[in-house]
């Protein structure tokens, strides 16, 4: 089986597995208390550095960081293809993690011209932008449309998805991004404390394995917000499905980009917004 065809299987979450930590607390219920030991998601500062220029610090669950860096670079338009990323090195220290990347001269010149400096927050794709002009709402139209029968694959994918979310099963605190193939299978599932981080990890995996993004769609366990639609549009993905609600801006951007947006995906029901 090729790398592009392999499926990422969930691993058992042990108490000290990377990305999950122990926490002690006192549970209150019906006027009684109980000491408990929980597993909780890790948040870890990750600095993305391009050709020696520090671009952004994101709070990320520190697993699958190479996929995260590749996916972020693509979905934020820093590089237009995986071929513009020449080298990637992950360096961990006491303060956090640095991911040093070497990108093409074209991509680096464009990055410097934007002069964008931000600190990412959990669940936020906008924190720290310097002006309203940096809010990317003029997305290009995607090159293809989803087929109606793809919608029938959502209930089958939803049924399997919980079994592929080990961090969520252990902590209840993770978002997941899944790639659904056109036979209804889950090719890959990635989890993170931030929904956009989970999506970037998925997009990085798909890019690294040269997967055809016209042969499936994204399923998210979160709400469908602006940055998720924007990231899918950047990679020419035709359909985004989410378990929770969409935002008004997500619906508007999906319509402008030609992306199918499906939300409230629960059981065998969902709402199509295009």
Buried (B, 14 or more C-beta within 10 A) or exposed (E): EEEEEEEBEBEEBEEEBEBBBEEEEEEEEEEEEEEEEBBBBBBBBBBBBBBEEEBBBBBBBBBBBBBBBBBBBBBBBBBBEEEBBEEBEBEEEEEBBBBBBBBBEEBBEBBEEEEBEBEBBBBBBBEBBEEEEEEBEEBEEBEEEBEEEBBEBBBBBBEBBEEBBBBBBBBEBBBBBBBBBBEBBBBBBBBBBBBBBBBBBBBBBBBBBEBEBBEBBBBBBBBBBBBBBBBBBBBBBBBBBBBBEBBEBBBBBBBBBBBBBBBBBEEEEBEEBB
